[in-house]
Amino acid sequence: DGSLSAWGYETYGGSGAPTDNGYVNVFSNDYAFVAMKGNGSLTAWGDNNSGGSGAPTDNGYVNVFSNNGGFVAMKASGSLSAWSGQYYSGSGAPSDNGYINVFSTSTSFVAMKADGSLSAWGYNNSGGSGAPTDKGYIKVFSTSTAFVAMKADGSLTAWGSQYYGGSGAPTDN
């Protein structure tokens, strides 16, 4: 019937799960949960500084993505809503639509459009800035603090922490 039960450390979502039913999916990060109903409405619980509160109150969401302490919800139109405490990039998500996927490091996100263009936000030293500005990317990979984007021809672009893969990507394809 889509009802939920939670257990574990109370502050990080072990209690506070919604008591109604009709949920079709649950998403998590290190400290909080988000449950989605069939109409795409969201309910969050857990640590308030990590997305346990602040979820959007409208409906129509089709997917939720997370990093260590934040969430990004996507609608069918590809519009995004992000929330968390500031440390986990709950603000700064692009306000346009057309996004098809979202990827994360520990404290940053990058969203991809169908044309392969990328928009990144979050902490600069973990890939929140420095994303390539051209188009044609088909995949994105991440470590805890760096991203690598791949084009169809196999060429790679890296950004984020140089110590964790944000620089030094091969230049041949």
Beta strands, then each sheet from edge to edge (+ up, - down):
strand 1: 23-28
strand 2: 32-37
strand 3: 42-46
strand 4: 61-66
strand 5: 70-75
strand 6: 80-84
strand 7: 99-104
strand 8: 108-113
strand 9: 118-122
strand 10: 137-142
strand 11: 146-151
strand 12: 156-160
sheet 1: 1+ 2- 3+
sheet 2: 4+ 5- 6+
sheet 3: 7+ 8- 9+
sheet 4: 10+ 11- 12+
end
